């Protein structure tokens, strides 16, 4: 913990005792426990951010602390100024809350972004749920199909439970790519800090290989070196290899468009810049309305096709000629 975040418990105790003798309430406005809650929340947020930055660094992503921001927080223990540290990329996401009756519950918003045949991005679905699973994703895919999504060539997901099965049920011809960056992050959670740099160096040849066969051979070499010490992350790569290696079917110049959910992550960063400053939302609709307004603003810049889109489309046409011909003619 940084020096300026240290909490003087002895001073707090003495002040609390004086407050109690003076008749100050424990909770409520100017409550005795407000400074303690402030310290607890700021420490928890600082710890979350530190862990997030370490994961980003280990995954080869550039990010760092970027000053502080503060806002007034009203709690049962009283009102106080909560100071939080920001990150440069805006990818840090502490838990976002929604008020439900007299309690506050956690909500997750799942966004489905698509790339059209013209190469432009569009948000085609926004779904709110407390949990995920095959049943939830089946309802999402069913909704998308009923609203006019006729086909999906390739879907990149971040290892969400039940999602591949739901896709196969509604769009059985769709190729599924599990996000390599998310798999790397998941692996690093099990690696000791002193081994992360070396592990990453040995892992890169797996997903930067020339083709799928070479990638799998490098995975076996990784297993030989690290498997006994870290069996769990290696097993994760084996279990997901079918979907982790889909992008090898395509030219190296367009693989980055396929193997990562960076497009979705970029959108989520824009959303977090707004939602993380709002505290608890009054309802689910209030949260969805705010995100919708963010979408309207962000999508103003979604007018140009993705990088290397013509090359990407030509390769997609070779692979999916029968499924694409009808749409390209109509376009």
N, C-alpha and C positions, 0 to 999 in steps of 0.2 A: 504494500500500500504506500502511496506517495505521502511525503511529509505533511502537506497541507490537508490531507484527509484523515490524519490521526485524530482520535477522539479522546478527550480528557475525561475518563469515567469518574475520576475522583472529584473533579470540579462539578460534573453533572450531578453526582450523588449529593454533594453539599448543597447545591442550588435546589435540588428536588426536596431535600429535607426542610430547607428554609421556606420553600413554597408551600409545603404541606402545613407547617406551623402557621403560615400566614393565611391559610384557608384557600389556597389556589386549588382548582380541580385537577384531577389526574388527566382527564380527557376534556374534549371540547375546546372552545376558543382559548388560546394561550394556555393550553394544557401542559402539565409538567412533563409528560412523556413525548411531546412533539420533537425536541432536539434529538432524543434517542431514536425515534422512528426515522427522522431525517438522515441521521448517520447510517442507520441500517440500510435504508433504500439506496443511498448514494454508494455505499460500499458494495452492495449486491450488484448494482448497475456497472460499477467500475470493474468488478470481477468478471461479469458477463462480457464486457467489451474487451478486456485483456485476453480472455480465452478465444474470443472471435478473431482478434488480430493475429494471434499465434497460429490459428488454423488457416487463415488467409495467407500468411507468410509461408507456412509449410507447403501450401498448395501452389506456391509460385505466384500468388497475386500480390499486387502492390497496394498497400493500404496503411494508414497510420492515424494517430489521434489528431484532431483538428479543432482545438479550442473547446470551450464549454458553453453551455446554454442553461438557462434557468427558467423555472415557471412556478407559479403558486400551486400548491397542493392542499386540498381540503381533506382532512381525515378525521376519524373519531378522536384522535389524539391532538387535534388542533390544526391550524393552518400554518404552513411554513414554505420557504423557498427551497425547491429541490434543484440542486446543481448536477448536471450530467455532462459527461464528456462526449463529443461527437467524433465520428470517424470520417476520414477524407472522402471515401467512396460512397458513404451513406448506405452501406450494405448491412450495418449492424442493426439487429431487430430484437430488442427486448420484448417480452411478452406484451401484446396489444389486448386491451380488455374491453368488454361490452357490458353495460349495466343491464341486469335482468331482474326486474322487481326491486327488492331491497338488497340484492346481492350483485356482485360483479363476477362475470364468468369469462373464460377465455374463448375467443372465436378465431377461426382461421378462414381466410378468404383465398380460394383457389381460382387462379386466372388461366384461361386457355387462350394462348396467342397462336394465330395462324399466319402462314405466308401464302399469298395468292399466287396464281400463275404469272402475274405481272411482277412478282418479287416484292410486293409491298406488305407490310405487317398490318395486322388488324386484331383487336381483341374480340374474340367470337364467343366468349363465355366467362361469366363471373359467378362463382358459387360459394356460399357461406355454409360452414359446417363445424361442429365441435370435434368431429372425428372423421377418419377416412377409412376406406376399405372397399372390397369388391362391390358391395351393394351400392355404396355412395357413387363410385366411379361409373357403375353401370347406368345409374340414373342420369349422370352428367352426359355420358356418350349418347344415351337415348334421347335426351333433350336436344343435343346438338344436331342429331340426325333428323329429328322431327321439325327443327327450325330451318332445315335446308342444306346441311353439310352432307354432300353426296358421297364423298370419298376422301380418304386421308392416305397419302403415299407413305410418309415417314412421320413418326411421332417420337419426339425426344422427351423423356420423362426423367425425374430425379429419384427413381427407386421407390416411388410411392406404392404402398402395399395395396395389392388388388387391382392396380391400374392396367398392367399387361393383360390380365384375364378379361377385364371389362372391354378393352380395345378389341381383343380377339373375338369377343361375342358379338359386338356391334359392327366392327369393320375388320372382318377376318383376313383381308388381304394386306392390311397395313403392316409395314415394317416398324419394329420398335427398337429405339436406341436409348439405352440408359445413359444418363449424363456422366461422362468420364470424370469431370471436375468434382461432382458430388461423390462419386465412388472414391476418389482420392481423399477428399475430406473425411469421409466415413472411415477409411483405412487408418488415417493419421490419428484418430481418436484412441487407437489401441497401441500406438508406437510411443516409446519413451522419448522424451525431449532430446536426449543426447544422441538418439539413433535416427531422428527424423530426416536430417540432411542426407545422410548416407542412404536411407531407405528410398527417399524420393529420387535420388540419382539412379538407383537400380530399378526403380519403377518406370521411369520415363521410357526406356526402350520397349516396354510392354505396349503402351498406347501411342508411341511415336514410330512404331515399326512400319516396314514397307507394306506388309500385307497381314492378313489374319493369321496365317501359319507362322510367320516370323514372330508376331506378337505373342502367340501362345507358347512358342519355344522360349521366349524371353520371360514369360510368366513362370515356366517350369524352372528356369535358372534363378528367378527371384525366390521361388519356393525353396530351392536347394540351400540358398544362403540364409533366408530369414524365416522359413516355415516352422522350424522347431521353436524358435523364440517367440514368433508372432503368428500362430496358426489361424486366429480369427480373421484378421484382415485378408490373408491369402485365400481363405475359404470363401470370403465374400467375392473375390475376383473370379474364382472358379464357378461359384453358383450363378453369377450374373454374366458369365462370359458370352453366352449366346447373344444377349442384347447389348453388351458393352462393345462387341466387335462388329456390329452392323455397319458402321461407317467405313470399314476397310473395303467395302464393295465399291467405293467411289474414289475418284481422283484426289490426290493429296491437297490440291488447291481449294477444294470445296468441303473437305472433311470438317473444318471448324464450324461450318454452317449446320452440320448434322450432329456432331458428337457432344455438343454442349448446350445447356439451357441458358446461355448467356443473354439471349434476347429477352427471355422472361425475367432473368435476374435484373437486367437493366431497367425493365419496366417496374419491377418491385421496388427498386431503389427510389424511383420517382414517387411511388405511393408512400413509402416509409417516411420520406421527407415531410409529408403532410400528417400522416396518422400518428407518428410517434410524438408529436407536439400537442395532441388533443386529449391525452389522458383517457378516461373511460367514456365510451359513447353511450348515449341515452337509450339506443335501441339498435337492432340489426340493420334496420332501414337507414338509420342515420349514418352508419358505417358505410353501407353500400352506396348511398347517395354521394358521400364525400369521395369515394374511390371513383365513382362515375364522373364526377367533375374533374378529377385528376386525369382520367382517360381522355376526356374531351380536350384538355390542354396538351397532353403529351402527344396525342395522335395528330396534332397539327403538323408535326415534323415527320410523320410517316408517309411522305409523299414520294420518296426515292426508293428504287429497288435495292435489295441487299447487294453487298459487294460480290463481284463475280457472278451475278445472277444469270447472265446469258450462258456462261459456261455450266453453271449448275443445272439450268433448265435443259440444256442439250443432253447432259448425262442422265437426267431424270427421264427424258423422252426415250432414250435408248433402252432404259430399263423398264419403263412403264408405258411403252408406246400405245398399246391397245386401250389402256385406261385414260391416257392423256389426249389422244387424237380428237375425240369428240369435243372436249373442252377447248382445245386450241383452235379448232375450226369455228366454234361458236364465238371465241374471243376475237 
